[in-house]
Amino acid sequence: MQVTDGFDPFGFTTGQAAPLESSSRSESSVVLPIAAGVAASAAMPQDALAKGGEYGIFEGRISSLAHPTIMAICFLISLGALYTGLQWRRIRDIQTEVNEMKSEMKPKSDEVARFKAMEELSAGDAAKLKTVEAEVAEMTKAIDEKAETRKELTAKNFRDRHWALGSVLLGLGISFAIEGPVNTYMRAGKLFPGPHLYAGAGCVSLWALAAALVPQMQKGKDWARTTHIGLNVTATGLFAYYQIPTGLEIAAKVIEKTKFP
């Protein structure tokens, strides 16, 4: 079959190069998609990079010191929550102790009643009655003292105070634990992994886990109460050992490198 003139755009039959016009079209078919891709990439939003002054007042000293200030308040709140929580637990423990003492005293009270129901008592029974009555009187006094202590503690409303402090710590603490790294990135364009960041993440996680146990605590699960206390004590220990010393160092650098406002 004979090939007609002009039908061989790539020069297969003549060994000649393709015409200039076809070559240009071929290059355009490659260049145009690349150019379109570059244009599309340019139109896409870029990662936010912190630059000096780009975020205005949010890079200033007041905004930068909000995190350490609130965290210092949260540490005091955590101490208050720890104290009120332990006092609330003490109220519960006192009631348990009272119930146990009453159970222990009941057989002795029954024995006293049995002796008094006798028409006549031997010398031995009279002496035993006197001993048991003394034991019952001593246990009754101890029960009354514990009951009075429990009454005084209950009047101080530690339960509601613990709930209030815990709620503030959970809301304020977690919010500003997030605000701190965000503010650091806005000022420096990066985060600084280290004890302060890691221990802070640990504290926030422990707060959240402790709060997650509340439904089980309300169902009377003692393991949940014990774990709740343990998690919060651990969080407070992390805060005191890591967050405060490293936080003071970071706050000093922030004051050095920022200006009002």
C-alpha positions as CSV (number, residue, x, y, z in Angstrom):
1,M,0.0,0.0,0.0
2,Q,1.4,3.3,-1.0
3,V,1.7,6.0,1.6
4,T,0.3,9.3,0.3
5,D,2.4,12.5,0.5
6,G,2.0,14.4,3.8
7,F,0.7,11.5,5.7
8,D,4.0,10.6,7.4
9,P,4.2,13.2,10.2
10,F,7.0,11.4,12.0
11,G,9.1,10.7,8.9
12,F,8.9,6.9,9.2
13,T,9.1,6.3,5.5
14,T,11.7,8.9,4.6
15,G,13.8,8.8,7.8
16,Q,13.3,12.6,8.1
17,A,12.3,14.4,11.3
18,A,8.7,15.3,11.9
19,P,7.5,18.7,10.6
20,L,8.2,21.7,12.9
21,E,4.5,22.3,13.4
22,S,3.8,18.8,14.6
23,S,6.8,19.0,16.9
24,S,5.6,22.2,18.4
25,R,2.2,20.7,19.1
26,S,3.9,17.7,20.7
27,E,5.9,19.9,23.0
28,S,2.9,22.0,23.8
29,S,1.0,18.8,24.8
30,V,3.7,18.1,27.4
31,V,4.4,21.7,28.6
32,L,0.8,22.7,29.1
33,P,-0.1,20.0,31.6
34,I,3.1,20.8,33.5
35,A,2.3,24.5,33.5
36,A,-1.2,23.8,34.6
37,G,0.1,21.7,37.5
38,V,2.5,24.4,38.6
39,A,-0.3,26.9,38.5
40,A,-2.6,24.7,40.5
41,S,0.1,24.1,43.1
42,A,0.7,27.8,43.4
43,A,-3.0,28.3,44.0
44,M,-3.2,25.8,46.8
45,P,-2.8,27.2,50.4
46,Q,0.7,26.8,51.8
47,D,1.6,25.7,55.3
48,A,1.4,28.5,57.8
49,L,4.9,29.5,58.9
50,A,5.4,31.8,61.8
51,K,7.1,35.1,61.0
52,G,8.0,38.0,63.2
53,G,4.9,40.2,63.7
54,E,2.7,38.1,61.3
55,Y,0.3,37.3,64.1
56,G,0.4,40.7,65.8
57,I,-0.6,40.8,69.4
58,F,-0.8,37.0,69.6
59,E,3.0,37.0,69.4
60,G,3.4,39.6,72.1
61,R,4.3,39.2,75.7
62,I,0.8,39.3,77.2
63,S,-0.4,36.5,74.9
64,S,2.8,34.5,75.4
65,L,2.6,34.6,79.2
66,A,-1.1,33.6,79.3
67,H,0.0,29.9,79.2
68,P,2.4,29.9,82.1
69,T,0.1,32.1,84.2
70,I,-2.9,29.9,83.7
71,M,-0.8,26.8,84.3
72,A,0.4,28.2,87.6
73,I,-3.2,28.7,88.6
74,C,-4.0,25.1,87.4
75,F,-1.3,23.8,89.7
76,L,-2.9,25.5,92.7
77,I,-6.3,24.2,91.6
78,S,-4.9,20.7,91.3
79,L,-3.7,20.9,94.9
80,G,-7.1,22.1,96.0
81,A,-8.8,19.4,94.1
82,L,-6.4,16.8,95.6
83,Y,-7.1,18.1,99.1
84,T,-10.9,18.2,98.7
85,G,-10.9,14.8,97.0
86,L,-9.0,13.2,99.8
87,Q,-11.3,14.8,102.4
88,W,-14.3,13.5,100.6
89,R,-12.7,10.1,100.5
90,R,-12.1,10.4,104.3
91,I,-15.8,11.0,104.9
92,R,-16.5,7.8,103.1
93,D,-13.8,5.9,105.0
94,I,-15.0,7.2,108.3
95,Q,-18.5,5.9,107.6
96,T,-17.1,2.5,106.7
97,E,-15.1,2.5,109.9
98,V,-18.2,3.4,112.0
99,N,-20.2,0.6,110.3
100,E,-17.4,-1.9,111.1
101,M,-17.2,-0.8,114.7
102,K,-20.9,-1.1,115.2
103,S,-20.8,-4.6,113.8
104,E,-18.0,-5.5,116.2
105,M,-19.8,-3.9,119.1
106,K,-23.1,-5.6,118.5
107,P,-22.2,-9.0,120.1
108,K,-20.9,-7.2,123.1
109,S,-24.1,-5.2,123.4
110,D,-26.1,-8.4,123.1
111,E,-24.0,-10.0,125.8
112,V,-24.6,-7.0,128.1
113,A,-28.3,-7.3,127.5
114,R,-28.2,-11.1,128.2
115,F,-26.4,-10.5,131.6
116,K,-28.9,-7.8,132.6
117,A,-31.8,-10.1,131.8
118,M,-30.6,-12.6,134.4
119,E,-32.4,-12.4,137.7
120,E,-29.2,-13.1,139.7
121,L,-25.6,-12.9,138.7
122,S,-22.7,-14.8,140.1
123,A,-19.6,-12.9,141.1
124,G,-17.9,-14.0,137.9
125,D,-20.8,-12.9,135.7
126,A,-20.9,-9.6,137.4
127,A,-17.2,-9.0,136.9
128,K,-17.6,-10.0,133.2
129,L,-20.6,-7.8,132.8
130,K,-18.6,-4.9,134.2
131,T,-15.7,-5.5,131.7
132,V,-18.0,-5.9,128.7
133,E,-19.9,-2.7,129.7
134,A,-16.6,-0.8,129.8
135,E,-15.7,-2.1,126.3
136,V,-19.1,-1.2,124.9
137,A,-18.8,2.3,126.5
138,E,-15.4,2.8,125.0
139,M,-16.4,1.7,121.5
140,T,-19.6,3.9,121.7
141,K,-17.4,6.9,122.6
142,A,-15.1,6.1,119.6
143,I,-18.1,5.7,117.3
144,D,-19.6,9.0,118.5
145,E,-16.3,10.8,117.9
146,K,-15.9,9.5,114.4
147,A,-19.5,10.4,113.7
148,E,-18.9,13.9,114.9
149,T,-15.8,14.2,112.8
150,R,-17.7,13.0,109.8
151,K,-20.5,15.5,110.5
152,E,-18.0,18.4,110.6
153,L,-16.4,17.3,107.3
154,T,-19.7,16.8,105.6
155,A,-20.7,20.4,106.6
156,K,-17.7,21.7,104.7
157,N,-19.2,20.4,101.4
158,F,-16.0,18.9,100.1
159,R,-17.9,16.9,97.5
160,D,-19.2,19.9,95.6
161,R,-16.0,21.8,96.1
162,H,-14.1,18.9,94.6
163,W,-16.4,18.7,91.6
164,A,-16.1,22.4,91.0
165,L,-12.3,22.4,91.2
166,G,-12.0,19.3,89.0
167,S,-14.3,20.8,86.4
168,V,-12.2,24.1,86.2
169,L,-9.0,22.1,86.1
170,L,-10.2,19.9,83.2
171,G,-11.6,22.7,81.1
172,L,-9.0,25.4,81.8
173,G,-6.0,23.1,82.0
174,I,-6.7,21.2,78.8
175,S,-7.6,24.4,76.9
176,F,-4.4,26.2,77.8
177,A,-2.3,23.1,77.5
178,I,-3.2,23.3,73.8
179,E,-2.9,27.1,73.7
180,G,0.8,26.9,74.9
181,P,2.2,24.9,71.9
182,V,0.1,26.9,69.5
183,N,1.5,30.2,70.8
184,T,5.0,28.8,70.7
185,Y,4.5,27.8,67.0
186,M,3.2,31.3,66.2
187,R,6.3,32.9,67.7
188,A,9.0,30.5,66.7
189,G,7.6,28.6,63.7
190,K,8.3,25.2,65.4
191,L,7.8,23.3,68.7
192,F,10.6,22.3,71.1
193,P,10.2,18.6,72.1
194,G,11.5,18.0,75.6
195,P,10.5,17.3,79.3
196,H,8.1,20.2,79.4
197,L,6.2,19.2,76.3
198,Y,6.1,15.5,77.1
199,A,5.3,15.9,80.8
200,G,2.6,18.4,79.9
201,A,1.0,15.9,77.5
202,G,1.2,13.3,80.3
203,C,-0.6,15.6,82.8
204,V,-3.4,16.3,80.4
205,S,-3.8,12.6,79.5
206,L,-3.9,11.7,83.2
207,W,-6.5,14.4,83.9
208,A,-8.7,13.1,81.1
209,L,-8.4,9.5,82.2
210,A,-9.2,10.5,85.8
211,A,-12.3,12.3,84.6
212,A,-13.3,9.3,82.5
213,L,-13.6,7.1,85.6
214,V,-16.3,9.3,87.2
215,P,-19.2,7.3,85.9
216,Q,-17.8,4.1,87.4
217,M,-17.1,6.0,90.7
218,Q,-20.8,7.0,90.8
219,K,-21.7,3.4,90.5
220,G,-19.8,2.7,93.7
221,K,-16.8,1.0,92.1
222,D,-14.0,1.3,94.6
223,W,-11.3,0.3,92.1
224,A,-12.4,3.4,90.0
225,R,-12.1,5.7,93.0
226,T,-8.6,4.4,93.9
227,T,-7.4,4.6,90.3
228,H,-8.9,8.2,90.0
229,I,-6.9,9.3,93.1
230,G,-3.7,7.6,91.8
231,L,-4.0,9.2,88.4
232,N,-4.5,12.7,89.9
233,V,-1.7,12.2,92.4
234,T,0.6,11.2,89.6
235,A,-0.4,14.2,87.4
236,T,0.3,16.6,90.3
237,G,3.7,14.9,90.9
238,L,4.6,15.3,87.2
239,F,3.5,18.9,87.3
240,A,5.6,19.7,90.4
241,Y,8.7,17.8,89.3
242,Y,8.8,18.7,85.6
243,Q,6.4,21.4,84.6
244,I,7.2,24.0,87.2
245,P,11.1,24.1,86.9
246,T,11.1,23.8,83.1
247,G,8.2,26.2,82.8
248,L,10.0,28.9,84.7
249,E,13.0,28.6,82.4
250,I,10.7,28.9,79.3
251,A,8.9,31.8,80.8
252,A,12.2,33.7,81.4
253,K,13.1,33.2,77.7
254,V,9.6,34.3,76.6
255,I,10.0,37.6,78.6
256,E,13.5,38.0,77.1
257,K,12.4,37.5,73.5
258,T,9.0,39.2,73.5
259,K,7.7,42.8,73.9
260,F,4.5,44.3,75.1
261,P,1.7,44.0,74.3
